[in-house]
């Protein structure tokens, strides 16, 4: 059983969700700024909502990285390789 590799799956999922969250925040800020400027409203972004969005993205990454990693860690190597 490859116990040392187990946390790497979770770390990979967290990093991927973190990067996706950052890209989503940047894209949302750019499109939100453009939209509000075209409509004539002032633009403001809350730092707490940005931190909350990144944190939520990382939590989702940890949860959905842990579940498949736990299932894969319980499988026999022969069964995991022959699974289709």
Backbone torsions as a table, in degrees:
resi	resn	phi	psi	omega
1	UNK	NA	137.9	-176.0
2	UNK	-98.6	74.7	-179.4
3	UNK	-64.6	-38.6	-179.6
4	UNK	-65.1	-25.2	-178.8
5	UNK	-80.1	-17.3	-175.6
6	UNK	-56.7	-47.9	179.4
7	UNK	-66.5	-21.4	179.7
8	UNK	-66.4	-34.0	176.4
9	UNK	-62.9	-43.6	-179.7
10	UNK	-66.3	-43.1	179.0
11	UNK	-62.2	-41.7	178.0
12	UNK	-62.3	-43.3	179.9
13	UNK	-64.8	-40.1	179.2
14	UNK	-65.0	-44.1	-179.1
15	UNK	-65.1	-42.5	178.7
16	UNK	-63.2	-41.8	178.2
17	UNK	-70.1	-33.6	176.1
18	UNK	-63.4	-46.8	178.7
19	UNK	-64.0	-41.9	176.7
20	UNK	-63.0	-38.7	177.3
21	UNK	-65.1	-41.6	178.8
22	UNK	-64.6	-44.6	178.6
23	UNK	-62.0	-41.7	179.0
24	UNK	-64.3	-39.6	179.2
25	UNK	-67.1	-45.0	179.7
26	UNK	-62.7	-45.9	179.6
27	UNK	-63.3	-41.6	177.9
28	UNK	-64.5	-39.0	178.8
29	UNK	-66.7	-41.9	-179.5
30	UNK	-65.9	-50.7	-179.0
31	UNK	-67.1	-36.9	176.9
32	UNK	-64.9	-40.1	178.2
33	UNK	-64.7	-44.8	179.9
34	UNK	-62.3	-45.6	-177.9
35	UNK	-64.2	-45.9	-178.1
36	UNK	-69.7	-32.7	176.8
37	UNK	-67.9	-39.6	178.5
38	UNK	-66.4	-31.2	179.9
39	UNK	-86.4	-10.3	176.8
40	UNK	87.1	17.4	178.7
41	UNK	-98.6	155.1	176.4
42	UNK	-72.7	150.6	-178.3
43	UNK	-103.1	130.5	173.5
44	UNK	-150.6	142.4	178.9
45	UNK	-125.8	136.8	-180.0
46	UNK	-90.2	128.2	178.6
47	UNK	-65.5	-33.1	179.1
48	UNK	-65.9	-37.4	178.6
49	UNK	-70.5	-33.7	176.6
50	UNK	-66.9	-46.3	178.5
51	UNK	-63.9	-40.3	178.0
52	UNK	-63.3	-40.7	179.4
53	UNK	-66.1	-42.8	178.2
54	UNK	-65.9	-42.5	178.3
55	UNK	-62.6	-43.6	177.8
56	UNK	-61.9	-41.6	178.0
57	UNK	-61.2	-40.8	179.2
58	UNK	-69.3	-36.3	177.9
59	UNK	-66.2	-43.3	176.8
60	UNK	-60.9	-41.6	177.3
61	UNK	-62.0	-39.6	179.3
62	UNK	-67.1	-42.8	-178.4
63	UNK	-66.9	-50.6	-176.0
64	UNK	-82.2	-2.9	168.2
65	UNK	-91.7	-32.2	-178.5
66	UNK	-71.7	-43.2	-174.5
67	UNK	-61.0	-50.8	177.7
68	UNK	-68.8	-32.0	179.0
69	UNK	-66.8	-38.8	177.9
70	UNK	-65.0	-41.8	178.9
71	UNK	-64.6	-42.6	-179.9
72	UNK	-67.9	-34.5	-179.6
73	UNK	-69.1	-27.4	-179.7
74	UNK	-82.7	-15.3	-177.0
75	UNK	-80.5	150.6	172.6
76	UNK	-74.0	145.4	-178.4
77	UNK	-57.6	-38.3	-179.9
78	UNK	-65.9	-41.3	179.0
79	UNK	-66.8	-40.2	-179.6
80	UNK	-66.4	-38.2	-179.5
81	UNK	-74.1	-29.2	-177.6
82	UNK	-91.9	-3.3	-178.2
83	UNK	-70.4	130.3	177.4
84	UNK	-131.8	NA	NA
